[in-house]
Amino acid sequence: MKMHDCDLLVIGSGAGGMAAAVTAKHAGLDVLVVEKEAVYGGTTARSGGWLWIPANPLAAREGFSDSREAGRTYLQHEAGNHFDGKRVDAFLENGPAMVDFFEQNTAVKFVLGPQFSDYHPDAPGAMTGGRSICAEPYDGNELGEHIKTLRPPLKEITFLGMMIGSGKELLHFFNVTRSIVSAGYVAKLFVKYLRDLTLHGRAMRLTNGNALAGRLAKSAFDLGIPLWLEAPATELLRDGDRVVGAVVETKDGPVQVNARKGVVLATGGFPHDVERRRQLYPHAPTGQEHWSPTPPGNTGDGIRLALPLGAHTADEYPNAAAWVPVSRVPWKDGSFGTFPHFIDRAKPGVIAVTRAGTRFVNEGNCYHDFCQALVKATKGMEGEICAWLITDHPTLRRYGLGHVKPFPVPIVHQLANGYLKRGRTLEELARECDIDPAAFVGQVAEYNRHAAQGQDPQFHKGSTAYNRYLGDPTVQPNPCLAPIATGPFYAVQVVIGDLGSFAGLKTDEKARVLGENGQPVEGLYAAGNDMASIMGGNYPGGGITLGPAMTFGYIAARHAAGIAA
Ligand SMILES: Cc1cc2nc3c(=O)[nH]c(=O)nc-3n(C[C@H](O)[C@H](O)[C@H](O)COP(=O)(O)OP(=O)(O)OC[C@H]3O[C@@H](n4cnc5c(N)ncnc54)[C@H](O)[C@@H]3O)c2cc1C
């Protein structure tokens, strides 16, 4: 077998792996990154690119008064019985330092989400803005030839392949028919996109997770870190109790990679491991009743590699993954895409009902909470676990719904392929979707009775800062409520998916994988979703997977390099 020597082997090229690689190389280690797929960036490249870091330096510069203590209080409340004080403290201490390190030394730059509220803003220690930071948009030309192997963004959340940044940029898209400034802004971006498409065959203005993955990769390439593509790690190598490398399959055959300082597992968790899903996802009794927008290569390899060394996964978490409601988008070739519903549920004039015709949750709550409520509400019901997002004509054309875009983008195609259901009356829509008509008509009437006054006595939609952040501030008195009154009426079906798994490998506060008797396995680290989430199965804020992913990648690298972390 061929051999390759390095100090640190990083397995996986998402945020966890690349943060570890860049930090380690900067600290003087000889680093190799191996990636199973033909493209790098993993789920990170498909993501929103938000990192949740309490008391981060960007917020401090903007005058937010946040603190590590407040972050700890909030996380203790959120994780409950699964709170792991040591790892949380390591995160809170190193998170801001990690952000400083990347901003000062690499191509990774961030912008602050000043109004991006924590997801449970009324809990102790929560903030209503300033903890979430997003990767700054990036010019793909900076990556040179490497742009060709950057994983593209999730097709379903682009506009014809063009990436749309969150926050202000997204607002311009919503306002394109209402404001000259927004129309001009969008037109300029679209012309640039068409030019990029002609010259490069893809969007070159990277935003969100694609910008984060691009910026991390650029930082790695600038430091001369080799990245092997189509190179899955298949086995860990040991010398006594210490991990000293791995076998990596390549196009030219297997290579024995010897890693003097250790190995970082960062293969992105197990969202596509059907057997593990069967064991841990309550809504997926065969493991198949689940739709994940994460890339197909995330099949739990890191976990499988570590288990023979006595490692354990956090199967006791109340939620084994970060749930998100998704709709299945039919493509022309007969395949289905997966659209994650982050924003539309909170808009005024949108509600969600089960097949029973009734609402079950504050629709503006976070995706993770929405899905948990859906599983609860459909317990004992026949058929697949699903809900319908419901709206009327003016609302659909104003905000779109799921993969359906706002006016002036036509809707005929989505009506024809069955993605969007329509009824001239509420009864007709209910029959179209196999929803109980009488209960549904009664439910909409009950909702409408209070919506015009900005009230929702049933579920209090619009009652939290997070709800309102995703609503429409021009709608008053409640930016999340408007009657569903003007037909035709529309529905999109949602089922349960995930953004990544939570029940990863148990580690200590240095990101070392714990083996027999809870002792660290020397030379073996886990970062990103290969590491058990420090959120204990809960979802406290925007960026709670990428923030810890980069922070524990940074911690692992510094520990391997012998720097106190
Ligand atoms: C649409 C969407 C939006 C999201 N938005 C956000 C957000 O804004 N903020 C947030 O915090 N989270 C978000 N998430 C979740 C977040 O993207 C993931 O939790 C995060 O990217 C996981 O990072 P990672 O480094 O663990 O894994 P990944 O980024 O998935 O990278 C893992 C890599 O390892 C590779 N790999 C797998 N097996 C092997 C092997 N055997 N050998 C070598 N390589 C291997 C995979 O191919 C992959 O490229 C979002 C997810 C989605 C789908």
The ligand as a MOL file (V3000), in Angstrom:
LIG
                    3D

  0  0  0     0  0            999 V3000
M  V30 BEGIN CTAB
M  V30 COUNTS 53 58 0 0 0
M  V30 BEGIN ATOM
M  V30 1 C -30.2470 24.0520 3.6640 0
M  V30 2 C -29.4470 24.0250 4.9230 0
M  V30 3 C -29.2260 25.2070 5.6200 0
M  V30 4 C -28.4820 25.1850 6.8010 0
M  V30 5 N -28.1830 26.3750 7.4080 0
M  V30 6 C -27.4340 26.3660 8.5270 0
M  V30 7 C -27.0190 27.5940 9.1210 0
M  V30 8 O -27.2320 28.6870 8.5860 0
M  V30 9 N -26.3250 27.5190 10.2950 0
M  V30 10 C -26.0060 26.3240 10.8820 0
M  V30 11 O -25.3860 26.3280 11.9480 0
M  V30 12 N -26.3290 25.1580 10.3090 0
M  V30 13 C -27.0070 25.1510 9.1250 0
M  V30 14 N -27.2850 23.9760 8.5110 0
M  V30 15 C -26.6700 22.7490 9.0550 0
M  V30 16 C -25.1640 22.7620 8.7140 0
M  V30 17 O -24.9980 23.0390 7.3440 0
M  V30 18 C -24.4830 21.4460 9.0370 0
M  V30 19 O -24.8040 21.0850 10.3550 0
M  V30 20 C -22.9500 21.6200 8.9340 0
M  V30 21 O -22.6240 22.0850 7.6470 0
M  V30 22 C -22.2150 20.3150 9.2070 0
M  V30 23 O -20.8440 20.5870 9.0650 0
M  V30 24 P -19.8090 19.3950 9.1140 0
M  V30 25 O -18.4650 19.9750 8.9470 0
M  V30 26 O -20.0720 18.5490 10.2830 0
M  V30 27 O -20.2050 18.4760 7.8470 0
M  V30 28 P -20.3360 18.7610 6.3020 0
M  V30 29 O -20.2990 20.2030 5.9810 0
M  V30 30 O -21.5030 17.9870 5.8240 0
M  V30 31 O -19.0120 18.1200 5.7150 0
M  V30 32 C -18.7450 16.7430 5.8550 0
M  V30 33 C -17.9570 16.2590 4.6540 0
M  V30 34 O -17.3960 14.9750 4.9640 0
M  V30 35 C -17.4240 14.1910 3.7840 0
M  V30 36 N -17.2990 12.7770 4.1380 0
M  V30 37 C -18.2490 11.9090 4.5470 0
M  V30 38 N -17.7090 10.6890 4.7750 0
M  V30 39 C -16.3830 10.7720 4.4900 0
M  V30 40 C -15.2980 9.8570 4.5040 0
M  V30 41 N -15.4570 8.5840 4.8640 0
M  V30 42 N -14.0720 10.2860 4.1220 0
M  V30 43 C -13.8800 11.5770 3.7110 0
M  V30 44 N -14.8820 12.4940 3.6870 0
M  V30 45 C -16.1150 12.1070 4.0760 0
M  V30 46 C -18.7660 14.5480 3.1720 0
M  V30 47 O -18.7800 14.1990 1.8150 0
M  V30 48 C -18.8040 16.0640 3.4040 0
M  V30 49 O -18.2560 16.7690 2.3190 0
M  V30 50 C -27.9960 23.9610 7.3140 0
M  V30 51 C -28.2060 22.7740 6.6150 0
M  V30 52 C -28.9170 22.8030 5.4250 0
M  V30 53 C -29.1170 21.5060 4.6650 0
M  V30 END ATOM
M  V30 BEGIN BOND
M  V30 1 1 1 2
M  V30 2 1 2 3
M  V30 3 2 2 52
M  V30 4 2 3 4
M  V30 5 1 4 5
M  V30 6 1 4 50
M  V30 7 2 5 6
M  V30 8 1 6 7
M  V30 9 1 6 13
M  V30 10 2 7 8
M  V30 11 1 7 9
M  V30 12 1 9 10
M  V30 13 2 10 11
M  V30 14 1 10 12
M  V30 15 2 12 13
M  V30 16 1 13 14
M  V30 17 1 14 15
M  V30 18 1 14 50
M  V30 19 1 15 16
M  V30 20 1 16 17
M  V30 21 1 16 18
M  V30 22 1 18 19
M  V30 23 1 18 20
M  V30 24 1 20 21
M  V30 25 1 20 22
M  V30 26 1 22 23
M  V30 27 1 23 24
M  V30 28 2 24 25
M  V30 29 1 24 26
M  V30 30 1 24 27
M  V30 31 1 27 28
M  V30 32 2 28 29
M  V30 33 1 28 30
M  V30 34 1 28 31
M  V30 35 1 31 32
M  V30 36 1 32 33
M  V30 37 1 33 34
M  V30 38 1 33 48
M  V30 39 1 34 35
M  V30 40 1 35 36
M  V30 41 1 35 46
M  V30 42 1 36 37
M  V30 43 1 36 45
M  V30 44 2 37 38
M  V30 45 1 38 39
M  V30 46 1 39 40
M  V30 47 2 39 45
M  V30 48 1 40 41
M  V30 49 2 40 42
M  V30 50 1 42 43
M  V30 51 2 43 44
M  V30 52 1 44 45
M  V30 53 1 46 47
M  V30 54 1 46 48
M  V30 55 1 48 49
M  V30 56 2 50 51
M  V30 57 1 51 52
M  V30 58 1 52 53
M  V30 END BOND
M  V30 END CTAB
M  END
